[in-house]
Amino acid sequence: MIQRNAVLIGAAVMTAILAAAPAAAQGKLEKPAVHIGVGGKAALYYLPLTITERLGYFKDEGLDVEISDFQGGSRSMQALVGGSVDVVAGAYEHTITIQSKGQNIQAFVAQGRYPGFALGIAKPRAAKYQSAKDLKGLKIGVTAPGSGTQTFVAFLLGQHGLKASDVSFIGVGSGAGGAAAVRSGQIDAISNIDPLMTELETAGDVVIVVDTRTTKGTLAVFGSPMPAGTLYTTREFITRNPRTVQALTNAMVRALLWIQAATPEQVVKTVPPEYVRNKDLYMASFTKVREGISPNGLFPKEGVENTLKMLRAFDSSVAGAQVRLDDTYTNRFAEEALRKYKR
């Protein structure tokens, strides 16, 4: 009976979200056509972006959104700095690392509250792994050099007295290329995201040794929630286009609320078919990362502060910089979106 009531409540919440009036931003949008860069769009790390697009929530806000997919988050950040995209769907920590280099970037809606990264050791080497010290000298696959998946490993290495230069990082993407790199022996370990990590784990290709896809795993590594995927852009873009940024946030928050009420089956039916090579595997991956998806688009202050602390522990450019943490994120747009959609 309790389970049946929970299902009915979830269905009612989803009905309310889907039936909500189109959330056209107040006033005319300054820039209806927005170009978003993302590093590995098919990954569950960016599921909220995909759901927003697939359910037409950007269009409901009066936006014409073009999404360009790059190999990893660092590449999409470079596209933003270079001016070829307006907004990036990427890791929150980029807003801190790039500020230390003199760029003013701000995240305005959170997609994830946990990193969602997992570190897997190739099965032949797994028996010898005891701690991150054993990574020394290994070839480690990451989505792209400089991306969050590499930052994650660098942090683990620093906790055990090692440096990033003690390993070799190899960009393998977040899909079939990563799986092939593991299975061919091109890499000894892989730091990546789902559904790839669940695929490799299920197939017995890797043994997961560090996992931040769940509350328990994230707290074990970092001690608090850690903002993960976000939408971020330049401070100048936000200043010039506040209604456009609000429209983007409205659409994303609406998708986050939809995900909270959705079943794995509904998610599978909504994402592009080419994202789902194996339906059961995809649903298992979603179930594993679901609690790490932001429920509301807000940035937790403790997690933001902990991100800076983490970066300062191993990144010399951040450790020696004066970081204006309040400039790296804002909750004002998500708070406004929640007033509209969270009933």
Residue pairs with C-beta under 8 A, 6 or more apart in sequence:
10 261
10 263
11 261
13 257
13 260
13 261
14 258
14 261
14 262
14 266
16 343
17 254
17 257
17 258
17 261
17 341
18 55
18 258
20 254
20 341
22 60
22 61
23 57
23 60
23 61
23 247
23 250
23 251
23 254
23 337
23 340
23 341
24 60
24 61
24 62
24 247
25 61
25 62
25 243
25 244
25 246
25 247
25 250
26 243
26 246
27 243
28 243
29 61
29 62
29 63
29 241
29 243
29 244
29 247
30 240
30 241
30 242
30 243
30 244
31 86
31 241
31 244
32 62
32 63
32 64
32 244
33 63
33 64
33 65
33 66
34 63
34 64
34 65
34 66
34 86
34 87
34 244
34 248
35 65
35 66
35 67
35 68
35 84
35 85
35 86
35 87
36 49
36 65
36 66
36 67
36 68
36 85
36 86
36 87
36 88
36 89
36 231
37 67
37 68
37 70
37 75
37 76
37 77
37 79
37 80
37 84
37 85
37 87
37 88
37 89
37 90
38 46
38 49
38 67
38 68
38 69
38 70
38 76
38 88
38 89
38 90
39 69
39 70
39 71
39 72
39 73
39 74
39 75
39 76
39 89
39 90
39 143
39 144
39 147
39 174
40 46
40 69
40 70
40 71
40 72
40 73
40 143
40 173
40 174
40 175
40 193
41 49
41 50
41 67
41 69
41 89
42 50
42 69
42 174
42 175
42 272
42 274
42 275
43 174
43 175
43 193
43 194
43 195
43 196
44 116
44 193
44 194
44 195
44 285
44 286
44 289
45 111
45 112
45 116
45 174
45 193
45 194
45 228
45 229
45 289
46 89
46 111
46 229
47 111
47 259
47 267
47 271
47 286
47 289
47 293
48 111
48 229
48 252
48 255
48 256
48 259
48 293
48 294
49 67
49 89
49 111
49 229
49 231
49 252
49 255
50 271
50 272
50 275
51 57
51 255
51 258
51 259
51 267
51 270
51 271
52 58
52 251
52 252
52 254
52 255
53 65
53 67
54 270
54 271
54 272
55 255
55 258
55 270
57 250
57 251
57 252
57 254
57 255
58 64
58 65
58 248
58 251
60 251
61 247
61 248
61 250
61 251
62 247
63 244
63 247
63 248
63 251
65 248
67 89
68 76
68 79
68 85
70 76
70 79
70 144
71 143
71 144
71 171
71 173
72 142
72 143
72 144
72 145
72 146
72 147
72 149
72 171
72 173
72 174
73 88
73 90
73 91
73 94
73 143
73 144
73 146
73 147
73 148
74 94
74 144
74 145
74 146
74 147
75 144
76 85
76 88
76 89
76 90
77 88
77 90
77 94
77 98
79 85
79 88
80 86
80 87
80 88
80 105
80 232
80 233
80 234
81 98
81 103
86 233
86 237
87 231
87 232
87 233
87 237
87 248
88 94
88 231
88 232
88 233
89 111
89 229
89 230
89 231
90 148
90 229
90 230
90 232
91 115
91 147
91 148
91 151
91 228
91 229
91 230
92 107
92 110
92 226
92 227
92 228
92 229
92 230
92 232
92 299
92 304
92 307
92 328
92 329
93 148
93 151
93 307
93 310
93 311
94 105
94 148
94 232
95 105
95 106
95 107
95 230
95 232
95 328
95 329
96 307
96 308
96 311
96 318
96 323
96 325
96 328
97 311
97 315
97 317
97 318
98 105
99 105
99 321
99 323
99 324
99 327
99 328
100 315
100 317
100 318
100 321
100 323
101 317
103 234
104 234
104 235
104 236
104 327
105 232
105 233
105 234
105 235
105 328
106 232
106 233
106 234
106 235
106 238
106 327
106 328
106 329
106 330
107 227
107 230
107 231
107 232
107 299
107 328
107 329
107 330
108 230
108 231
108 232
108 233
108 238
108 245
108 248
108 249
108 329
108 330
108 333
108 334
109 230
109 231
109 248
109 249
109 252
109 253
109 297
109 333
109 334
109 337
110 227
110 228
110 229
110 230
110 294
110 297
110 298
110 299
110 334
111 228
111 229
111 230
111 231
111 252
111 256
111 293
111 294
111 297
112 227
112 228
112 229
112 230
112 292
112 293
112 294
113 225
113 226
113 227
113 228
113 292
113 293
113 294
113 295
113 300
113 303
114 212
114 213
114 214
114 215
114 217
114 218
114 225
114 226
114 228
114 291
114 292
115 148
115 152
115 212
115 218
115 222
115 226
115 228
115 292
116 193
116 194
116 212
116 213
116 228
116 229
116 289
116 292
117 148
117 149
117 152
117 191
117 192
117 193
117 212
117 213
118 191
118 192
118 193
118 194
118 197
118 201
118 208
118 210
118 211
118 212
118 213
119 152
119 153
119 156
119 189
119 190
119 191
119 208
119 209
119 210
119 211
120 182
120 189
120 190
120 191
120 192
120 197
120 200
120 201
120 205
120 206
120 207
120 208
120 209
121 129
121 188
121 189
121 206
121 207
121 209
122 182
122 185
122 187
122 188
122 189
122 190
122 205
122 206
123 204
123 205
123 206
123 207
125 138
125 188
125 189
126 206
126 207
126 209
128 134
129 207
129 209
131 160
132 156
132 157
132 159
132 160
132 162
132 210
133 160
133 161
133 162
135 153
135 156
135 157
135 162
135 166
135 167
135 189
136 162
136 166
136 167
137 166
137 167
138 167
138 168
138 188
138 189
139 167
139 168
139 170
139 186
139 187
139 188
139 189
140 153
140 167
140 168
140 169
140 170
140 187
140 188
140 189
140 190
140 191
141 170
141 171
141 172
141 178
141 181
141 182
141 186
141 187
141 189
141 190
141 191
141 192
142 149
142 150
142 153
142 169
142 170
142 171
142 172
142 190
142 191
142 192
143 149
143 150
143 171
143 172
143 173
143 174
143 178
143 192
143 193
144 150
144 171
144 173
145 169
145 171
147 171
148 228
149 191
149 192
149 193
150 164
150 169
150 191
151 311
151 315
152 191
152 212
153 164
153 167
153 169
153 191
154 164
154 314
154 315
155 310
155 313
155 314
156 210
156 221
157 163
157 164
157 166
157 167
157 314
158 313
158 314
159 313
163 314
164 314
170 181
170 186
170 187
172 178
172 181
172 186
172 187
172 190
172 192
174 192
174 193
174 196
175 196
178 190
178 192
178 196
178 200
179 196
179 199
179 200
179 205
180 186
181 187
181 190
182 190
182 200
182 205
182 206
183 205
189 206
190 197
190 200
190 206
194 213
194 285
194 286
194 288
194 289
195 281
195 282
195 285
195 286
197 206
197 208
197 213
197 285
198 281
198 284
198 285
198 288
199 278
199 281
199 285
200 206
201 207
201 208
202 281
202 284
210 217
210 221
211 217
212 218
212 221
212 222
212 226
212 292
213 288
213 289
213 292
214 288
214 291
214 292
215 291
215 292
218 224
218 225
218 226
218 292
222 306
222 310
223 306
224 300
224 302
224 303
224 306
225 300
225 302
225 303
225 306
226 303
226 306
226 307
226 310
227 299
227 300
227 303
227 304
227 307
227 329
228 292
230 299
230 329
231 248
231 249
231 252
233 245
235 327
237 245
238 245
238 330
245 333
246 333
246 336
246 337
248 333
249 297
249 333
249 334
249 336
249 337
250 336
250 337
250 340
250 341
252 297
252 337
253 296
253 297
253 334
253 337
253 338
253 341
254 337
254 341
256 293
256 294
256 295
256 296
256 297
257 295
257 296
257 341
257 342
259 267
259 290
259 293
260 293
260 295
262 270
264 283
264 286
264 287
265 283
267 283
267 286
268 276
268 279
268 282
268 283
268 286
271 282
275 282
276 282
296 334
296 338
296 342
297 334
297 337
297 338
298 331
298 334
298 335
298 338
299 329
299 331
299 334
304 325
304 328
304 329
305 325
308 318
308 323
308 325
311 318
311 319
312 318
312 319
313 319
